[in-house]
Amino acid sequence: MSVQPKHSFFMVERMQQLENDAKPFTQSQLPQSGFVECVEAIGKGPWKFIQLRGQSLDIANLPDDDIDLLGGQNSVEALLNSALGWVRERRCHIRVRNRNRDKVEFTIFSIDGRHSILFDLWINLRQFDHRQRCLTYEACSHAVIDSEPSIQRLPVDVEAAVYIQHLLSKKKHLTSERVLQRLSKYAFQCEAEDHLKLSEIIRTMIETKTIQPEAESETISIIEDRIGSPTPQSLNERFNRLIAKAQAQFLGPPRRTRMLTMMGCDGAGKTTLAHTLKENSEEIGRVYTGKHLYRKSLSYKLAVIFIRPLLFQDRERFDEILAPFVYLRGCLGLRLLRLFPKSNRVTLIDRSLIDFLYIDRKSDSPSFSRFLWLTQFFGLRVPNVHCIVSHENVMQRKQEVTAKGHYQYDEDIFQEFAFRCPTDYVAFNNDGELTAAMGSLRGIFHVMQVTQTAPLEEAKPNTESLQEAA
């Protein structure tokens, strides 16, 4: 073809631009070793994910875009459970965020808060036929290039087809330089592997900056031929999605962070860290004592006067006996605090609502109350920072919890917050010095503010802002 030299020159120019845009770290900017180990462990763990697009993960050149991975529910759970161990070992901090059951946002932060990587862990990829059908890992697993590694890839023509369907479902205009660069790379790779028709379609998309009907039909045909027909939504799935959406609207945190809860076992340093953060950040308006959400209410004061003397219990045990009432009154108090803030800045609360349903916390066998089901219908799922500290450091601060009880508390809180929906949860290692912890948390908090303001599927971590905040 006479136009082939033009296209080849165009593609080479694009590939050179991609290489020039890469920004490897200098020696002084290299991520901490623990963070590097965690990122590398994702490619070697006991799980299976398909990377949907982008370059292979390289710690020497961190991507400034999120990394989309498609996996099963078991793989997502295995990865998150391993990540809790990384936090306990002081190798990283993590954040888990979702507003539906199809995708989990998983972010790894370096201990100093200067670097982060965001992974979109897809369970149901609803990006076909205008989101009427979806792909799952089980449906795609037989088509991967190599089934051995933890992070797998689809053949380039299938991957390009999935990406074009992604652009169609998101109704994206082809004006973004990032999108054009990615399409250019796919056109070059498809041409090199003799997928000439798809390569020509992609080049036409780049030149016209539009997605032609032929591109839509061809990409669906490729996916159906190589993978199979994407699964349509059943009536039951649609009903469950509507229920989940309603639950997210009622319980989910607002788009903009106005309240943040600090939680952890007794001696985890959550209150000290909260006050230090307030004193050194203009974004924090005040620190609010979580137990005041119910203890300052008239109904609770009457219960203390008339019921507590009959039970012969101290204040903490009395609160545990009245756990469902305490939780519901705390939910009301949190709603009122949100409706009538005393400041336009962020309020830090040194206790989470779910703490009011956690009983026997100073024993070897703490657990959630049997009324935990209340959290599915009542409350407000404010973003949470869970301070995780080694038992040795806890004993230096407060000698109130046993080693077994302390471990069980962190495990139960993680399992409840990381796997519920909706959620916005940070597992934060607080074993370091106070000043360093404050700087790291400020960087994480900055990312939380950005992603709360932006739409969930478009929010990206800002590494440069993290460095400034830290």
N, C-alpha and C positions, 0 to 999 in steps of 0.2 A: 504494500500500500504506500502511496506517495506521502501520506501524512505520518507514516511511522517514525521517520527521523524527528519530526516536530514533537510527537508525543514522547519519544525516548528522551530528547533533550529536556522537555518539560518535566518528566518524571525524575531525571537525574538532578535537575535543579531543585526540585522539591525535596528529594532525599538529602541533598547537601544542606538545605535549609533546616531540615529536621535535626541533622547532626550538629549544626551550628547553634541551634536553640538549646541543646543539652547543656546543663549547668552543673557539672560535677563539683563536689565540695572541695574546698581547700583544706589543708591539714588542720587549720585552726577551727574549721567548721564541721569536721567529721562528727557524726553522731556518737554517743557514748556506746561502749562495747555491749552493755546489756541490751540496749535498744536494737543494735545490729543483730545480736543473737536471736532476739524474739522475731524479728522480721525474717531472718533466715530459717527459723524453726517452722514458719508457716509453710514453707516449701518442702518440709521433711516430716510433717506430723502424720498421725494415724487418721487422716481424713482425706476426702477426695473432693476437689473443686475444679471447675472448668473456668479458666480466665477468659472472659468474653471479648476483651479488646485490650489494646495497649501493648507496650513493650514488656518483656519479661522483667520481673522484679529484680532490681539491681540496687543494692544499698549504697553504692558509690554515686548513684545519680537518682535520688529520690524523685518520684513523679510529683508534679504539682496538681495532678488530677486524681480523682478517686480511682480505685482498682475494683472492677466489677468481677465478682466470682459467683458462679452458679453451683450450688451444692444441695444435698439433702438436709433434712432437719437434724439427723444424727451427726453429720459432719459439722454443722454449725454449733451444736451443743458441745461436741468434742473440742472444737477450737476455743470456744469461750471458757470451758472448764480448764483447759491448759493455760489460758491467759491469766486466770486467777492465780495459778501457781507462779507465773512470771512476776505478778505484782507482789506476791508474798516474798519472793526472792529479791525484791528491790531491783528489778531489771527494767521495769517500765510502769507506766500508768495506762489504764485502758478506759474507754468510754463505749457504752452500748446504748444505742438509740433506735427506736422504731415506733411507727404509728400504725402499722398493719402487719399481718402475718406473712406477707410475701417477701419482705426484705428486712434485714438487720444491718444497721450502720455500726461498724466496728472500727474504732480508732485506737491506734497505739501511739502513746506519747513517750518520748524519752524522759528519764527521771528529772532532768533539768528543765523540761518543758520547751526546749528549743526546736525539737523536731517531732513530726507526727506523720502518720500515714493513715488514710481513711480507706477502709475496705467496705464495699457494698456487697453483703452476703445475700444473694438472691436464692430464695427457695422456690418461688413461682415467678417466672419471668413473663409477665403479662404484657407483651409488647409485639403482638401479632394481630393482623386484621383489626387495627385500631383498638387494641386491648381486649378483644373478644376471645382470644385464645392465648394459651401460655405454654412455655417450655419448662421442663423440669430436668434435673440432673439425670434421673433414671432414664428419661427418654433420649438424652443426648450421649450417654456414657458409651454406647457401642460405636459411636462415630469419632471418638477422640483419636488423636495421632498416636499417643503412647499412654497406655492405661496404668503404668507403673508409678509415676511421680504423684505427689500430693496435689500439685497444681498442674492441670492438664490444659491442652489447647485443642480446638477444633481445626479441621482443615481450613486453609485460608479462604476458600470460596464460601464455605459455610459461615465462617466468622464474619466475613464481609457482608453476607446476606443478613445475618442477625443484626449487624450494626445498622444497615440501611432500614430494616424494620424498626429498630430503636428510634432512628431519626423520624420515621413516619409516625410512630405512636406518640412521640413527644411533640410532633408538629413543629420541628425545628427548621428554621431557614438556613440555607447553606451559605451563610455570610461569616460565620465564625472561622477565624484562621486555624484554630485547633481542629475543627471539623474538617476543613479542607485539607489540612496536612494529613489527617488520618485517612481520608478517602484517597489521597494521592499515594499513600503507602500501600493501601489495599490494591489500587489499580496496578501499581508496579509489581506487587507480589503475584497477583492473579495473572498478569501477562507473563511473568517468568515461569509460572506453572501451567501455562497453556489454557487458562480459563479466559479465552479471548473475548467471548461475548460479554461476560460480566465485567471484564476490564474496560471494554468499550463503553458499556453502560455507565460505569463509574466516572470515566473521563467526561462523558457527556454531562453528568451531574455537576462535575467541577466547573466545566465551561459555562453552563447555563445557570448554575447555582439554584437549580430546582430538581425535584425528584419526579421523574416522568412516570406515567402509569406503567410503562414497560418495566421500569426498575422494580416497582412493587410486585408485579406478577412474576417476574423472573426470580426474585429473591424468595418468594413464597414457594415457588416450584423447586428451587434448590434445597430449601429446608425440608420440604416434604419428601423429596427424592433421597436425600442423604440421611435424614433423621427420622422422618415420619410426620404425620399430620399433627400439628400442635393441638393440645387438648382444649376443647371448648369448655366454657364454664357451665356447670350443672346448676339447676335451680337451687339445690341445697348450698352450693358454694356461693351463689349470689346472695342468698339469704344470710349466710354467715358473714359475708363481707359487709353487708348492710348493718348487721348487729355490731360488728367490730368497728365500723366507721362511727356509728352512734356512740359507742363506748369511748372511742378516742376523742370525740367532740366533747363529751361530758366530763371525762376523767383526765384527758390529756393536758399537758402543760401548754400555756399560751405560746404564740410564735415568738414573743419577746420575753426574755428572762427578767422577771421582776422579783422573784423569790428563789432562793437556793437553800436546800437543807443540807446540813452537815451531820453525819451520823457515824457511829462506831461504838465499840464496847467502851465501858468505863475505863479511862486511862489512855484512850487512843489519841488524845490531844485535839479533839475536834473543836472544843470551845476556845482553847488558847489560839489555835490556828485561825478561827473565825474572827476573834477580836484583833489579832495581828493584821489580818487581811483588811479589816475595816480601817484600821489606823493608817494603813499604807496605800489605800486605793480610794480614789475619789468616786469610783463607781458604786461603792458599798455605802448604803445609807445608815444602817444600824444592824445590830445583832439582837435577835429576839430569842428568848428562852422558850423552847418548844413546849415544856410542861404548862406554861401559862396559857396555852390554847384551851385548856380545860380547867386548870386549877383556879383561875380567876373568875370562873362563871359562878353565878348564884346557885345553880342546881348542884354543882360539885361541893360548894361550901356547905350547903344544907345536908348533903350526904355525909360529909365529914362530921358534922355536928350530931346528927341523929342516928346514923347507921354504923359508923366506924367504932364508937364505944361498945356496941353490941358484939362486934367481931373480935375485939382485942388484938388488932393487927397494926403494925407500923404503917407509915404512909405508902411506902413502895408496895408492900404486900396488899394493901387495901386497893391500890390502883390496879393491880393485877387481877384481883377478884372482880372488880368492876370494869374489866378490859373492854367489853363491847360498848358500854356506856361511855367510857373514857375515849375510845376511838371515835365514836359518832360525834361526841361533843368537840373533840379535836378537829374533826372534819369541818364542823360548823365554824369553829374559831378560825381555821385557815381560810375559809371562804370569806369571812368577814374581814380578815387581815388583808386579803387581796382586794376586796371591794373598797376598803377605806384605809389606804396606805397613808402613813405619816410622812412619807418622803417619796420623791419621784425616782430615787435611786434604788438599788437592789437591796432587799432585806435578806440577811442570812439567818436561818433558823437552826438552832443547835440540836434539833431532834426531828426525826421523820415521823409521819403519822403511823407508819407500820410498826415503829418501836413500841407503841402503846398496846399492841397485840402480841408482843414478845414477852413471855413469862419465864420465871425461874432463871433469869439471865446471870445470876451470880452462882449458880450451881454447876455441876458437871454435865447436866442434861437439860439445857435450856431448849425451848421450843416455841413455836407459834401457838397461840390460842386456837381452840376449835372454831372460833368465830372469824378465822382468817378470810372466809368467804365474803365478809362485809366489804373487803377491799375491791371486789369486782363490781360493786354497785355504788359505793359512797367514797368520797374523798376527792383529792386533787393531786395528780401525780406531778408534783413540782420536781424539777431537776435535782438529783441527789448526788452528793459527794460522800462516798463511803471511805472513811479513813481506816486503812489496814496497817496494823503495827504488830511487830513481833511480841511474843509474850514477855520476853525479857525486858523490853522497853515499857510495856504496860505495868509490870511489877515495880519499875522504878518510879512510876507516876502515881499509881493507885494499886494497892494490894487487895482488890475486891473480887477479882474473877479468877477462876482456876484455868489452868492451861487447856484442859479439855473443853470447858465451857466457852473460853475465848475462841478456840478454833471453830467450835460448832456455831457460834454466833456469826462469825464472818462467812462461814459456808452457807448457813441458812439465808442470810441477807443477800448474798450474791445470787443464790439460786432463785430467790423470789424476784429480785429486781432485774437481773439480766435476762430472764426468760419470760417476763410478763409483757403484756402489750395493752396500752402504750407504755413506754418507759423512756427515761433519759437518765442514765446511771453512769457514774464515774467511780471506778475502783482506784483509790489514790493511796500509794504507799507513803506513810507519814513517819517513817523511821529516821529520816534525816534531820539535819538542823533546822530550826524554825525559820530562819531567813531564807534558806534554800527552798524549803517547802512552800513558803509564801510566794516566792518568785515563780516556782513551777505551777502552782495553782492559779496564779494570775494569768499565766499563758493559756492554761486549759480553759479558764473561765472566759477568756477572750474568744476562743474558738466556739464555746457554747453560746455566747451572745450572737456571733455571726450566724451560726446554723439555726438558732431560734428565730432570727429575723428573716432569713432566706427560706424559700420553699425547701421541703425536706429532700427532694431528689436533685436539687441544684446546688446545695450547700457544699462548700469545699473548705478544708483546713487551710489556713494561711501561715506558712512557715515563717515568712519574714516578720509578720506581726507577732508571732510567738517569740521570735528572737528579741524584738523590741520590748515586749512585755516582760520577758524574763530578765 
